Amino acid sequence: MERMKINLDKLNKETHSANAYLDQKFGKQGTPTREEFSAKALSFYYGELVKKPEEKLNKKNSL
């Protein structure tokens, strides 16, 4: 049984990257709109990282 061959050129043309989506929605990297989005995204990310240990700590203290 032969393995199916993947056409990488076709695959690259038909798939889109996250950066291509963000470029379309918020502009290219370095533009003010994209920089504002990136700052908000990082702020959300770090907020979620901090929230998880706090939730665990609050559960321990309530016992």
Secondary structure as UniProt FT lines:
FT   HELIX           8..14
FT   HELIX           18..26
FT   TURN            29..30
FT   HELIX           32..62
//
